[in-house]
Amino acid sequence: MQCISDTMTHTLAAIGPKERGHEYIQACRAAGLTHPILFPIGAPKQALTEIPRTIRELADA
């Protein structure tokens, strides 16, 4: 964990609210990425409801 900086983490992933996810996906698409991969991570107890909800919210980004 100590080998991965916050800058690197935020370069490789969107961490935060859905607005950050939208910004990240739009930046990836602007760079030429045509099929961004969504892999939400959340609390295991809420994963069955939260992961599909997050994917739906980011699908139009």
C-alpha distance matrix in Angstrom:
0.0 3.8 5.4 5.6 8.2 10.1 12.9 11.4 10.3 13.9 15.5 14.4 15.0 17.3 15.8 18.6 22.3 24.4 25.7 22.4 22.4 25.9 25.1 22.2 24.5 27.4 25.5 24.6 28.2 29.5 27.6 29.4 27.3 29.8 27.9 24.6 22.7 22.0 19.4 19.3 16.9 18.4 19.5 20.9 24.2 24.8 23.5 27.0 28.3 25.4 24.1 27.6 28.4 25.4 26.4 30.0 29.1 27.2 29.7 32.0 29.5
3.8 0.0 3.8 5.5 7.0 9.6 12.3 11.5 11.4 14.6 16.1 15.9 16.9 19.0 17.6 20.2 24.0 26.3 27.2 23.7 24.2 27.5 26.3 23.6 26.2 28.7 26.5 25.9 29.6 30.5 28.5 30.7 28.9 31.7 30.2 26.9 25.4 24.8 22.5 22.3 20.1 21.5 22.6 24.3 27.5 28.0 26.8 30.4 31.5 28.4 27.3 30.8 31.3 28.1 29.2 32.7 31.6 29.6 32.2 34.2 31.4
5.4 3.8 0.0 3.8 6.4 9.8 11.4 9.7 10.5 14.0 14.5 14.2 16.0 18.7 18.0 21.1 24.8 26.7 27.4 23.7 24.0 27.1 25.7 22.7 25.1 27.5 25.0 24.1 27.8 28.6 26.2 28.3 26.7 29.7 28.4 25.3 24.0 24.0 22.1 22.5 20.8 22.8 24.3 25.8 29.2 29.5 27.9 31.3 32.4 29.4 27.8 31.1 31.8 28.5 29.1 32.7 31.7 29.3 31.6 33.6 30.7
5.6 5.5 3.8 0.0 3.8 6.7 8.2 6.3 6.7 10.2 11.0 10.7 12.3 14.9 14.4 17.6 21.3 23.1 23.7 20.0 20.2 23.3 21.9 18.9 21.4 23.8 21.4 20.6 24.4 25.2 23.0 25.2 23.5 26.5 25.2 22.0 20.8 20.7 19.0 19.3 17.9 20.1 22.0 23.8 27.2 27.0 25.4 28.7 29.6 26.4 24.8 28.0 28.5 25.1 25.7 29.2 28.1 25.6 28.0 29.9 27.0
8.2 7.0 6.4 3.8 0.0 3.8 5.3 5.2 6.3 8.7 9.8 10.8 12.3 14.2 13.5 16.4 20.1 22.1 22.2 18.5 19.3 22.3 20.4 17.8 20.8 22.8 20.2 20.1 23.9 24.2 22.4 25.0 23.7 26.8 25.9 22.5 21.9 21.5 20.2 20.1 19.0 20.9 22.9 25.2 28.3 27.9 26.5 29.9 30.4 26.9 25.6 28.7 28.8 25.2 26.1 29.4 27.7 25.4 28.0 29.5 26.3
10.1 9.6 9.8 6.7 3.8 0.0 3.8 5.4 5.0 6.1 8.5 10.0 10.4 11.5 10.4 12.9 16.6 18.8 18.7 15.1 16.4 19.3 17.5 15.3 18.5 20.5 18.2 18.5 22.2 22.6 21.2 24.0 22.7 25.6 24.7 21.2 20.6 19.8 18.7 18.2 17.2 18.8 21.0 23.7 26.5 25.7 24.6 28.0 28.1 24.5 23.4 26.5 26.1 22.6 23.8 26.8 24.9 22.7 25.6 26.9 23.7
12.9 12.3 11.4 8.2 5.3 3.8 0.0 3.8 5.5 5.3 6.1 8.7 10.1 11.4 11.4 14.0 17.3 19.0 18.4 14.7 15.9 18.3 15.9 13.7 17.0 18.5 15.7 16.2 19.9 19.8 18.3 21.3 20.4 23.6 23.2 19.9 20.0 19.7 19.3 19.2 18.9 21.0 23.6 26.2 29.1 27.9 26.5 29.8 29.6 26.0 24.7 27.4 27.0 23.3 24.1 27.0 24.9 22.4 25.1 26.0 22.5
11.4 11.5 9.7 6.3 5.2 5.4 3.8 0.0 3.8 5.5 5.0 6.2 8.6 11.0 11.7 15.0 18.3 19.6 19.4 15.6 16.0 18.5 16.5 13.6 16.3 18.3 15.5 15.1 18.8 19.2 17.2 19.8 18.6 21.8 21.1 17.9 17.8 17.9 17.3 17.9 17.7 20.2 22.9 25.1 28.3 27.3 25.4 28.5 28.8 25.4 23.6 26.3 26.4 22.7 23.0 26.2 24.7 21.8 24.2 25.4 22.2
10.3 11.4 10.5 6.7 6.3 5.0 5.5 3.8 0.0 3.8 5.4 5.3 6.0 8.3 8.4 11.9 15.3 16.7 17.1 13.4 13.5 16.6 15.2 12.3 14.9 17.4 15.3 14.8 18.5 19.5 18.0 20.3 18.5 21.3 20.1 16.6 15.8 15.4 14.3 14.4 14.0 16.5 19.2 21.4 24.5 23.5 21.8 24.9 25.2 21.8 20.1 23.0 23.0 19.4 20.0 23.3 21.8 19.3 21.8 23.4 20.4
13.9 14.6 14.0 10.2 8.7 6.1 5.3 5.5 3.8 0.0 3.8 5.5 5.2 6.1 6.8 9.8 13.0 14.2 14.0 10.2 10.9 13.6 11.8 9.2 12.4 14.4 12.3 12.6 16.2 16.9 15.9 18.5 17.0 19.8 19.0 15.5 15.4 14.7 14.5 14.3 14.6 16.9 19.8 22.4 25.2 23.7 22.1 25.1 24.8 21.2 19.7 22.3 21.9 18.1 18.8 21.7 19.8 17.2 19.9 21.0 17.7
15.5 16.1 14.5 11.0 9.8 8.5 6.1 5.0 5.4 3.8 0.0 3.8 5.8 7.8 9.8 12.9 15.6 16.1 15.6 11.9 12.0 14.1 11.9 8.9 11.6 13.3 10.5 10.3 14.1 14.5 12.9 15.5 14.3 17.5 17.1 14.0 14.5 14.8 15.1 15.8 16.6 19.4 22.6 24.9 27.8 26.2 24.2 27.0 26.8 23.4 21.4 23.6 23.5 19.7 19.7 22.6 20.9 17.8 20.0 20.9 17.5
14.4 15.9 14.2 10.7 10.8 10.0 8.7 6.2 5.3 5.5 3.8 0.0 3.8 7.2 9.5 13.1 15.7 15.9 16.2 12.7 11.7 14.1 12.9 9.3 11.1 13.6 11.6 10.1 13.8 15.1 13.4 15.2 13.2 16.1 15.0 11.7 11.6 12.0 12.0 13.3 14.1 17.3 20.6 22.4 25.6 24.1 21.7 24.3 24.6 21.4 19.0 21.2 21.6 18.0 17.6 20.8 19.7 16.6 18.5 20.0 16.9
15.0 16.9 16.0 12.3 12.3 10.4 10.1 8.6 6.0 5.2 5.8 3.8 0.0 3.8 6.1 9.7 12.2 12.4 13.1 9.8 8.5 11.5 11.0 7.6 9.5 12.6 11.4 10.4 13.8 15.6 14.7 16.4 14.0 16.2 14.7 11.0 10.4 9.7 9.5 10.0 11.0 14.0 17.4 19.5 22.4 20.7 18.5 21.2 21.2 17.8 15.6 18.0 18.1 14.4 14.5 17.7 16.4 13.6 15.9 17.6 14.7
17.3 19.0 18.7 14.9 14.2 11.5 11.4 11.0 8.3 6.1 7.8 7.2 3.8 0.0 3.8 6.5 8.6 8.8 9.5 6.1 5.3 8.6 8.3 5.9 8.3 11.1 10.7 10.7 13.7 15.3 15.4 17.2 15.0 16.8 15.4 11.7 11.4 9.7 10.0 9.4 10.7 13.0 16.5 19.0 21.5 19.3 17.6 20.2 19.5 15.9 14.4 16.5 15.9 12.2 12.8 15.6 13.7 11.2 14.1 15.5 12.6
15.8 17.6 18.0 14.4 13.5 10.4 11.4 11.7 8.4 6.8 9.8 9.5 6.1 3.8 0.0 3.8 7.0 8.8 9.9 6.9 7.2 10.8 10.8 9.2 11.8 14.4 14.1 14.4 17.4 18.9 19.0 21.0 18.8 20.5 18.9 15.1 14.2 12.0 11.3 9.5 9.7 11.1 14.2 17.2 19.5 17.5 16.3 19.4 18.6 14.9 14.0 16.8 15.9 12.3 14.0 16.7 14.6 12.9 16.3 17.8 15.2
18.6 20.2 21.1 17.6 16.4 12.9 14.0 15.0 11.9 9.8 12.9 13.1 9.7 6.5 3.8 0.0 3.8 6.7 7.9 6.0 7.3 10.5 10.9 10.6 13.0 15.2 15.5 16.5 19.0 20.3 21.0 23.1 21.0 22.4 20.9 17.2 16.5 13.8 13.3 10.8 10.9 11.3 14.0 17.3 19.0 16.7 16.2 19.1 17.7 13.9 14.0 16.5 14.8 11.6 14.0 16.1 13.4 12.6 16.3 17.4 15.1
22.3 24.0 24.8 21.3 20.1 16.6 17.3 18.3 15.3 13.0 15.6 15.7 12.2 8.6 7.0 3.8 0.0 3.8 5.4 5.5 6.8 9.1 10.3 11.0 12.9 14.7 15.8 17.1 18.9 20.3 21.7 23.5 21.5 22.4 20.9 17.5 17.0 14.0 14.2 11.4 12.3 12.2 14.8 18.1 19.1 16.2 16.1 18.4 16.4 12.7 13.3 15.1 12.7 9.8 12.6 13.9 10.8 10.7 14.5 15.2 13.4
24.4 26.3 26.7 23.1 22.1 18.8 19.0 19.6 16.7 14.2 16.1 15.9 12.4 8.8 8.8 6.7 3.8 0.0 3.8 5.3 4.8 6.2 8.6 9.7 10.5 12.3 14.2 15.2 16.5 18.2 19.9 21.3 19.2 19.6 18.1 15.0 14.9 12.0 12.9 10.6 12.6 13.0 16.0 18.8 19.8 16.6 15.9 17.6 15.4 12.0 12.0 13.0 10.6 7.6 9.8 10.6 7.3 7.1 10.9 11.5 9.9
25.7 27.2 27.4 23.7 22.2 18.7 18.4 19.4 17.1 14.0 15.6 16.2 13.1 9.5 9.9 7.9 5.4 3.8 0.0 3.8 5.3 5.1 6.3 8.6 10.0 10.6 12.3 14.3 15.4 16.4 18.5 20.2 18.8 19.5 18.7 15.8 16.5 14.2 15.7 13.8 15.9 16.5 19.5 22.4 23.5 20.3 19.7 21.4 19.1 15.8 15.7 16.5 14.0 11.1 12.8 13.2 9.6 8.8 12.3 11.8 9.4
22.4 23.7 23.7 20.0 18.5 15.1 14.7 15.6 13.4 10.2 11.9 12.7 9.8 6.1 6.9 6.0 5.5 5.3 3.8 0.0 3.8 5.4 5.1 6.1 8.6 9.8 10.5 12.3 14.2 15.2 16.5 18.6 17.1 18.5 17.7 14.4 15.0 13.0 14.1 12.7 14.4 15.6 18.8 21.8 23.4 20.6 19.6 21.8 20.1 16.5 15.9 17.3 15.4 12.0 13.4 14.8 11.7 9.9 13.4 13.5 10.5
22.4 24.2 24.0 20.2 19.3 16.4 15.9 16.0 13.5 10.9 12.0 11.7 8.5 5.3 7.2 7.3 6.8 4.8 5.3 3.8 0.0 3.8 5.5 5.1 6.2 8.5 9.9 10.6 12.3 14.1 15.4 16.8 14.7 15.6 14.4 11.1 11.5 9.3 10.9 9.9 12.4 14.1 17.6 20.1 21.9 19.0 17.4 19.3 17.9 14.4 13.2 14.3 13.0 9.4 10.0 11.8 9.2 6.8 10.1 10.8 8.1
25.9 27.5 27.1 23.3 22.3 19.3 18.3 18.5 16.6 13.6 14.1 14.1 11.5 8.6 10.8 10.5 9.1 6.2 5.1 5.4 3.8 0.0 3.8 5.5 5.3 6.1 8.6 9.9 10.6 12.1 14.3 15.5 13.9 14.4 13.9 11.2 12.6 11.1 13.5 12.9 15.8 17.4 20.9 23.2 24.8 21.6 20.1 21.5 19.7 16.6 15.4 15.7 14.0 10.9 10.9 11.6 8.8 6.2 8.9 8.3 5.1
25.1 26.3 25.7 21.9 20.4 17.5 15.9 16.5 15.2 11.8 11.9 12.9 11.0 8.3 10.8 10.9 10.3 8.6 6.3 5.1 5.5 3.8 0.0 3.8 5.6 5.2 6.1 8.6 9.9 10.4 12.3 14.4 13.6 14.9 15.0 12.4 14.2 13.3 15.5 15.2 17.6 19.4 22.9 25.5 27.3 24.3 22.9 24.6 23.0 19.7 18.5 19.2 17.6 14.3 14.4 15.4 12.6 9.9 12.4 11.5 7.8
22.2 23.6 22.7 18.9 17.8 15.3 13.7 13.6 12.3 9.2 8.9 9.3 7.6 5.9 9.2 10.6 11.0 9.7 8.6 6.1 5.1 5.5 3.8 0.0 3.8 5.4 5.1 6.2 8.7 9.8 10.7 12.7 11.3 13.1 12.9 9.8 11.4 10.9 13.0 13.2 15.6 18.0 21.6 24.0 26.2 23.5 21.6 23.6 22.5 19.2 17.4 18.5 17.6 14.0 13.7 15.5 13.4 10.2 12.4 12.5 8.9
24.5 26.2 25.1 21.4 20.8 18.5 17.0 16.3 14.9 12.4 11.6 11.1 9.5 8.3 11.8 13.0 12.9 10.5 10.0 8.6 6.2 5.3 5.6 3.8 0.0 3.8 5.4 5.0 6.2 8.6 9.8 10.8 8.8 9.9 9.5 6.8 9.1 9.1 12.1 13.0 16.0 18.6 22.3 24.2 26.4 23.6 21.3 22.7 21.7 18.7 16.6 16.9 16.4 13.1 11.9 13.5 11.9 8.3 9.5 9.6 6.2
27.4 28.7 27.5 23.8 22.8 20.5 18.5 18.3 17.4 14.4 13.3 13.6 12.6 11.1 14.4 15.2 14.7 12.3 10.6 9.8 8.5 6.1 5.2 5.4 3.8 0.0 3.8 5.4 5.1 6.1 8.6 9.9 9.3 10.3 11.2 9.5 12.4 12.8 15.9 16.6 19.6 22.0 25.7 27.7 29.7 26.7 24.7 26.0 24.6 21.7 19.8 19.9 19.0 15.9 14.7 15.5 13.7 10.3 11.2 10.0 6.3
25.5 26.5 25.0 21.4 20.2 18.2 15.7 15.5 15.3 12.3 10.5 11.6 11.4 10.7 14.1 15.5 15.8 14.2 12.3 10.5 9.9 8.6 6.1 5.1 5.4 3.8 0.0 3.8 5.4 5.0 6.3 8.8 8.8 11.1 12.4 10.5 13.3 14.1 16.7 17.7 20.3 22.9 26.6 28.8 31.1 28.4 26.3 27.9 26.9 23.7 21.7 22.3 21.6 18.2 17.3 18.7 16.8 13.3 14.5 13.7 10.0
24.6 25.9 24.1 20.6 20.1 18.5 16.2 15.1 14.8 12.6 10.3 10.1 10.4 10.7 14.4 16.5 17.1 15.2 14.3 12.3 10.6 9.9 8.6 6.2 5.0 5.4 3.8 0.0 3.8 5.4 5.1 6.6 5.5 8.2 9.2 7.3 10.4 11.9 14.7 16.4 19.1 22.2 25.9 27.6 30.2 27.7 25.2 26.7 26.1 23.2 20.6 21.2 21.1 17.8 16.2 18.0 16.9 13.1 13.7 13.7 10.4
28.2 29.6 27.8 24.4 23.9 22.2 19.9 18.8 18.5 16.2 14.1 13.8 13.8 13.7 17.4 19.0 18.9 16.5 15.4 14.2 12.3 10.6 9.9 8.7 6.2 5.1 5.4 3.8 0.0 3.8 5.2 5.1 4.6 6.0 8.1 7.7 11.4 13.1 16.4 18.2 21.4 24.3 28.0 29.6 31.9 29.2 26.6 27.7 26.9 24.3 21.7 21.6 21.5 18.6 16.5 17.7 16.8 13.1 12.8 12.1 9.3
29.5 30.5 28.6 25.2 24.2 22.6 19.8 19.2 19.5 16.9 14.5 15.1 15.6 15.3 18.9 20.3 20.3 18.2 16.4 15.2 14.1 12.1 10.4 9.8 8.6 6.1 5.0 5.4 3.8 0.0 3.8 5.4 7.2 9.1 11.7 11.4 14.9 16.6 19.7 21.2 24.2 27.0 30.7 32.5 34.9 32.1 29.7 31.0 30.0 27.2 24.9 24.9 24.5 21.4 19.8 20.8 19.4 15.9 15.9 14.6 11.6
27.6 28.5 26.2 23.0 22.4 21.2 18.3 17.2 18.0 15.9 12.9 13.4 14.7 15.4 19.0 21.0 21.7 19.9 18.5 16.5 15.4 14.3 12.3 10.7 9.8 8.6 6.3 5.1 5.2 3.8 0.0 3.8 6.0 9.1 11.6 11.2 14.5 16.7 19.4 21.4 24.1 27.2 30.9 32.6 35.2 32.8 30.2 31.6 31.1 28.2 25.7 26.0 26.0 22.8 21.0 22.6 21.5 17.8 17.9 17.2 14.1
29.4 30.7 28.3 25.2 25.0 24.0 21.3 19.8 20.3 18.5 15.5 15.2 16.4 17.2 21.0 23.1 23.5 21.3 20.2 18.6 16.8 15.5 14.4 12.7 10.8 9.9 8.8 6.6 5.1 5.4 3.8 0.0 3.8 6.2 9.3 10.1 13.6 16.3 19.3 21.7 24.7 27.9 31.7 33.0 35.6 33.1 30.3 31.3 31.0 28.4 25.6 25.5 25.9 23.0 20.7 22.1 21.5 17.8 17.1 16.7 14.2
27.3 28.9 26.7 23.5 23.7 22.7 20.4 18.6 18.5 17.0 14.3 13.2 14.0 15.0 18.8 21.0 21.5 19.2 18.8 17.1 14.7 13.9 13.6 11.3 8.8 9.3 8.8 5.5 4.6 7.2 6.0 3.8 0.0 3.8 5.9 6.4 9.9 12.8 15.8 18.4 21.4 24.7 28.4 29.5 32.2 29.8 26.8 27.8 27.6 25.2 22.2 22.2 22.9 20.0 17.5 19.2 19.0 15.3 14.5 14.8 12.5
29.8 31.7 29.7 26.5 26.8 25.6 23.6 21.8 21.3 19.8 17.5 16.1 16.2 16.8 20.5 22.4 22.4 19.6 19.5 18.5 15.6 14.4 14.9 13.1 9.9 10.3 11.1 8.2 6.0 9.1 9.1 6.2 3.8 0.0 3.8 6.3 9.7 12.6 16.0 18.6 21.9 25.1 28.8 29.6 32.0 29.5 26.4 26.9 26.7 24.7 21.6 20.9 21.8 19.4 16.4 17.6 18.0 14.5 12.8 13.0 11.7
27.9 30.2 28.4 25.2 25.9 24.7 23.2 21.1 20.1 19.0 17.1 15.0 14.7 15.4 18.9 20.9 20.9 18.1 18.7 17.7 14.4 13.9 15.0 12.9 9.5 11.2 12.4 9.2 8.1 11.7 11.6 9.3 5.9 3.8 0.0 3.8 6.4 9.4 12.7 15.6 18.9 22.1 25.7 26.2 28.7 26.3 23.1 23.4 23.5 21.6 18.3 17.7 19.0 16.7 13.6 15.2 16.1 12.7 10.9 12.2 11.3
24.6 26.9 25.3 22.0 22.5 21.2 19.9 17.9 16.6 15.5 14.0 11.7 11.0 11.7 15.1 17.2 17.5 15.0 15.8 14.4 11.1 11.2 12.4 9.8 6.8 9.5 10.5 7.3 7.7 11.4 11.2 10.1 6.4 6.3 3.8 0.0 3.8 6.5 9.7 12.4 15.6 18.9 22.6 23.4 26.0 23.6 20.5 21.4 21.4 19.1 15.9 15.9 17.0 14.2 11.5 13.7 14.1 10.5 9.8 11.5 9.9
22.7 25.4 24.0 20.8 21.9 20.6 20.0 17.8 15.8 15.4 14.5 11.6 10.4 11.4 14.2 16.5 17.0 14.9 16.5 15.0 11.5 12.6 14.2 11.4 9.1 12.4 13.3 10.4 11.4 14.9 14.5 13.6 9.9 9.7 6.4 3.8 0.0 3.8 6.4 9.6 12.7 16.1 19.6 20.1 22.8 20.7 17.4 18.3 18.8 16.7 13.2 13.6 15.2 12.6 9.9 12.9 13.8 10.6 10.3 13.0 11.9
22.0 24.8 24.0 20.7 21.5 19.8 19.7 17.9 15.4 14.7 14.8 12.0 9.7 9.7 12.0 13.8 14.0 12.0 14.2 13.0 9.3 11.1 13.3 10.9 9.1 12.8 14.1 11.9 13.1 16.6 16.7 16.3 12.8 12.6 9.4 6.5 3.8 0.0 3.8 6.2 9.6 12.7 16.3 17.1 19.5 17.2 14.1 15.2 15.3 13.0 9.6 10.4 11.8 9.0 6.8 10.2 10.9 8.2 8.7 11.9 11.0
19.4 22.5 22.1 19.0 20.2 18.7 19.3 17.3 14.3 14.5 15.1 12.0 9.5 10.0 11.3 13.3 14.2 12.9 15.7 14.1 10.9 13.5 15.5 13.0 12.1 15.9 16.7 14.7 16.4 19.7 19.4 19.3 15.8 16.0 12.7 9.7 6.4 3.8 0.0 3.8 6.5 9.8 13.3 13.8 16.6 14.8 11.5 13.2 14.0 11.6 8.2 10.1 11.9 9.3 8.1 11.9 12.7 10.8 11.8 15.2 14.3
19.3 22.3 22.5 19.3 20.1 18.2 19.2 17.9 14.4 14.3 15.8 13.3 10.0 9.4 9.5 10.8 11.4 10.6 13.8 12.7 9.9 12.9 15.2 13.2 13.0 16.6 17.7 16.4 18.2 21.2 21.4 21.7 18.4 18.6 15.6 12.4 9.6 6.2 3.8 0.0 3.8 6.5 10.2 11.4 13.9 11.7 9.0 11.2 11.4 8.5 5.8 8.7 9.7 6.9 7.4 11.0 11.2 10.1 12.1 15.3 14.5
16.9 20.1 20.8 17.9 19.0 17.2 18.9 17.7 14.0 14.6 16.6 14.1 11.0 10.7 9.7 10.9 12.3 12.6 15.9 14.4 12.4 15.8 17.6 15.6 16.0 19.6 20.3 19.1 21.4 24.2 24.1 24.7 21.4 21.9 18.9 15.6 12.7 9.6 6.5 3.8 0.0 3.8 7.2 8.6 11.6 10.2 7.8 11.0 11.8 8.9 7.2 10.8 11.8 9.5 10.8 14.2 14.2 13.6 15.8 18.9 18.0
18.4 21.5 22.8 20.1 20.9 18.8 21.0 20.2 16.5 16.9 19.4 17.3 14.0 13.0 11.1 11.3 12.2 13.0 16.5 15.6 14.1 17.4 19.4 18.0 18.6 22.0 22.9 22.2 24.3 27.0 27.2 27.9 24.7 25.1 22.1 18.9 16.1 12.7 9.8 6.5 3.8 0.0 3.8 6.2 8.5 7.1 5.9 9.6 10.0 7.2 7.2 11.0 11.3 9.8 12.1 14.9 14.8 15.0 17.5 20.4 19.8
19.5 22.6 24.3 22.0 22.9 21.0 23.6 22.9 19.2 19.8 22.6 20.6 17.4 16.5 14.2 14.0 14.8 16.0 19.5 18.8 17.6 20.9 22.9 21.6 22.3 25.7 26.6 25.9 28.0 30.7 30.9 31.7 28.4 28.8 25.7 22.6 19.6 16.3 13.3 10.2 7.2 3.8 0.0 3.8 5.5 5.5 5.9 9.6 10.3 8.5 9.5 13.1 13.4 12.7 15.2 17.7 17.6 18.3 20.7 23.7 23.3
20.9 24.3 25.8 23.8 25.2 23.7 26.2 25.1 21.4 22.4 24.9 22.4 19.5 19.0 17.2 17.3 18.1 18.8 22.4 21.8 20.1 23.2 25.5 24.0 24.2 27.7 28.8 27.6 29.6 32.5 32.6 33.0 29.5 29.6 26.2 23.4 20.1 17.1 13.8 11.4 8.6 6.2 3.8 0.0 3.8 5.4 5.0 8.0 10.0 9.5 9.9 13.1 14.3 14.2 16.0 18.5 19.2 20.0 21.8 25.1 25.1
24.2 27.5 29.2 27.2 28.3 26.5 29.1 28.3 24.5 25.2 27.8 25.6 22.4 21.5 19.5 19.0 19.1 19.8 23.5 23.4 21.9 24.8 27.3 26.2 26.4 29.7 31.1 30.2 31.9 34.9 35.2 35.6 32.2 32.0 28.7 26.0 22.8 19.5 16.6 13.9 11.6 8.5 5.5 3.8 0.0 3.8 5.8 7.6 9.0 9.4 11.0 13.6 14.3 15.1 17.3 19.1 19.8 21.2 23.0 26.1 26.5
24.8 28.0 29.5 27.0 27.9 25.7 27.9 27.3 23.5 23.7 26.2 24.1 20.7 19.3 17.5 16.7 16.2 16.6 20.3 20.6 19.0 21.6 24.3 23.5 23.6 26.7 28.4 27.7 29.2 32.1 32.8 33.1 29.8 29.5 26.3 23.6 20.7 17.2 14.8 11.7 10.2 7.1 5.5 5.4 3.8 0.0 3.8 5.7 5.7 5.7 8.1 10.4 10.7 11.6 14.0 15.6 16.1 17.8 19.7 22.6 23.1
23.5 26.8 27.9 25.4 26.5 24.6 26.5 25.4 21.8 22.1 24.2 21.7 18.5 17.6 16.3 16.2 16.1 15.9 19.7 19.6 17.4 20.1 22.9 21.6 21.3 24.7 26.3 25.2 26.6 29.7 30.2 30.3 26.8 26.4 23.1 20.5 17.4 14.1 11.5 9.0 7.8 5.9 5.9 5.0 5.8 3.8 0.0 3.8 5.4 5.1 5.4 8.2 9.5 10.0 11.7 13.8 14.9 16.0 17.5 20.8 21.2
27.0 30.4 31.3 28.7 29.9 28.0 29.8 28.5 24.9 25.1 27.0 24.3 21.2 20.2 19.4 19.1 18.4 17.6 21.4 21.8 19.3 21.5 24.6 23.6 22.7 26.0 27.9 26.7 27.7 31.0 31.6 31.3 27.8 26.9 23.4 21.4 18.3 15.2 13.2 11.2 11.0 9.6 9.6 8.0 7.6 5.7 3.8 0.0 3.8 6.0 6.2 7.1 9.0 10.8 11.7 13.1 15.0 16.5 17.3 20.7 21.8
28.3 31.5 32.4 29.6 30.4 28.1 29.6 28.8 25.2 24.8 26.8 24.6 21.2 19.5 18.6 17.7 16.4 15.4 19.1 20.1 17.9 19.7 23.0 22.5 21.7 24.6 26.9 26.1 26.9 30.0 31.1 31.0 27.6 26.7 23.5 21.4 18.8 15.3 14.0 11.4 11.8 10.0 10.3 10.0 9.0 5.7 5.4 3.8 0.0 3.8 5.8 6.0 6.4 8.8 10.5 11.1 12.5 14.7 15.8 18.8 20.0
25.4 28.4 29.4 26.4 26.9 24.5 26.0 25.4 21.8 21.2 23.4 21.4 17.8 15.9 14.9 13.9 12.7 12.0 15.8 16.5 14.4 16.6 19.7 19.2 18.7 21.7 23.7 23.2 24.3 27.2 28.2 28.4 25.2 24.7 21.6 19.1 16.7 13.0 11.6 8.5 8.9 7.2 8.5 9.5 9.4 5.7 5.1 6.0 3.8 0.0 3.8 5.7 5.1 6.0 8.6 9.9 10.4 12.3 14.1 16.9 17.6
24.1 27.3 27.8 24.8 25.6 23.4 24.7 23.6 20.1 19.7 21.4 19.0 15.6 14.4 14.0 14.0 13.3 12.0 15.7 15.9 13.2 15.4 18.5 17.4 16.6 19.8 21.7 20.6 21.7 24.9 25.7 25.6 22.2 21.6 18.3 15.9 13.2 9.6 8.2 5.8 7.2 7.2 9.5 9.9 11.0 8.1 5.4 6.2 5.8 3.8 0.0 3.8 5.4 5.2 6.3 8.7 9.9 10.7 12.1 15.4 16.0
27.6 30.8 31.1 28.0 28.7 26.5 27.4 26.3 23.0 22.3 23.6 21.2 18.0 16.5 16.8 16.5 15.1 13.0 16.5 17.3 14.3 15.7 19.2 18.5 16.9 19.9 22.3 21.2 21.6 24.9 26.0 25.5 22.2 20.9 17.7 15.9 13.6 10.4 10.1 8.7 10.8 11.0 13.1 13.1 13.6 10.4 8.2 7.1 6.0 5.7 3.8 0.0 3.8 5.5 5.1 6.2 8.7 10.0 10.4 13.7 15.1
28.4 31.3 31.8 28.5 28.8 26.1 27.0 26.4 23.0 21.9 23.5 21.6 18.1 15.9 15.9 14.8 12.7 10.6 14.0 15.4 13.0 14.0 17.6 17.6 16.4 19.0 21.6 21.1 21.5 24.5 26.0 25.9 22.9 21.8 19.0 17.0 15.2 11.8 11.9 9.7 11.8 11.3 13.4 14.3 14.3 10.7 9.5 9.0 6.4 5.1 5.4 3.8 0.0 3.8 5.5 5.2 6.2 8.7 9.9 12.5 13.9
25.4 28.1 28.5 25.1 25.2 22.6 23.3 22.7 19.4 18.1 19.7 18.0 14.4 12.2 12.3 11.6 9.8 7.6 11.1 12.0 9.4 10.9 14.3 14.0 13.1 15.9 18.2 17.8 18.6 21.4 22.8 23.0 20.0 19.4 16.7 14.2 12.6 9.0 9.3 6.9 9.5 9.8 12.7 14.2 15.1 11.6 10.0 10.8 8.8 6.0 5.2 5.5 3.8 0.0 3.8 5.4 5.1 6.2 8.5 11.2 11.6
26.4 29.2 29.1 25.7 26.1 23.8 24.1 23.0 20.0 18.8 19.7 17.6 14.5 12.8 14.0 14.0 12.6 9.8 12.8 13.4 10.0 10.9 14.4 13.7 11.9 14.7 17.3 16.2 16.5 19.8 21.0 20.7 17.5 16.4 13.6 11.5 9.9 6.8 8.1 7.4 10.8 12.1 15.2 16.0 17.3 14.0 11.7 11.7 10.5 8.6 6.3 5.1 5.5 3.8 0.0 3.8 5.4 5.2 5.8 9.3 10.2
30.0 32.7 32.7 29.2 29.4 26.8 27.0 26.2 23.3 21.7 22.6 20.8 17.7 15.6 16.7 16.1 13.9 10.6 13.2 14.8 11.8 11.6 15.4 15.5 13.5 15.5 18.7 18.0 17.7 20.8 22.6 22.1 19.2 17.6 15.2 13.7 12.9 10.2 11.9 11.0 14.2 14.9 17.7 18.5 19.1 15.6 13.8 13.1 11.1 9.9 8.7 6.2 5.2 5.4 3.8 0.0 3.8 5.5 5.2 7.8 9.9
29.1 31.6 31.7 28.1 27.7 24.9 24.9 24.7 21.8 19.8 20.9 19.7 16.4 13.7 14.6 13.4 10.8 7.3 9.6 11.7 9.2 8.8 12.6 13.4 11.9 13.7 16.8 16.9 16.8 19.4 21.5 21.5 19.0 18.0 16.1 14.1 13.8 10.9 12.7 11.2 14.2 14.8 17.6 19.2 19.8 16.1 14.9 15.0 12.5 10.4 9.9 8.7 6.2 5.1 5.4 3.8 0.0 3.8 5.7 7.0 8.2
27.2 29.6 29.3 25.6 25.4 22.7 22.4 21.8 19.3 17.2 17.8 16.6 13.6 11.2 12.9 12.6 10.7 7.1 8.8 9.9 6.8 6.2 9.9 10.2 8.3 10.3 13.3 13.1 13.1 15.9 17.8 17.8 15.3 14.5 12.7 10.5 10.6 8.2 10.8 10.1 13.6 15.0 18.3 20.0 21.2 17.8 16.0 16.5 14.7 12.3 10.7 10.0 8.7 6.2 5.2 5.5 3.8 0.0 3.8 5.5 5.4
29.7 32.2 31.6 28.0 28.0 25.6 25.1 24.2 21.8 19.9 20.0 18.5 15.9 14.1 16.3 16.3 14.5 10.9 12.3 13.4 10.1 8.9 12.4 12.4 9.5 11.2 14.5 13.7 12.8 15.9 17.9 17.1 14.5 12.8 10.9 9.8 10.3 8.7 11.8 12.1 15.8 17.5 20.7 21.8 23.0 19.7 17.5 17.3 15.8 14.1 12.1 10.4 9.9 8.5 5.8 5.2 5.7 3.8 0.0 3.8 5.6
32.0 34.2 33.6 29.9 29.5 26.9 26.0 25.4 23.4 21.0 20.9 20.0 17.6 15.5 17.8 17.4 15.2 11.5 11.8 13.5 10.8 8.3 11.5 12.5 9.6 10.0 13.7 13.7 12.1 14.6 17.2 16.7 14.8 13.0 12.2 11.5 13.0 11.9 15.2 15.3 18.9 20.4 23.7 25.1 26.1 22.6 20.8 20.7 18.8 16.9 15.4 13.7 12.5 11.2 9.3 7.8 7.0 5.5 3.8 0.0 3.8
29.5 31.4 30.7 27.0 26.3 23.7 22.5 22.2 20.4 17.7 17.5 16.9 14.7 12.6 15.2 15.1 13.4 9.9 9.4 10.5 8.1 5.1 7.8 8.9 6.2 6.3 10.0 10.4 9.3 11.6 14.1 14.2 12.5 11.7 11.3 9.9 11.9 11.0 14.3 14.5 18.0 19.8 23.3 25.1 26.5 23.1 21.2 21.8 20.0 17.6 16.0 15.1 13.9 11.6 10.2 9.9 8.2 5.4 5.6 3.8 0.0
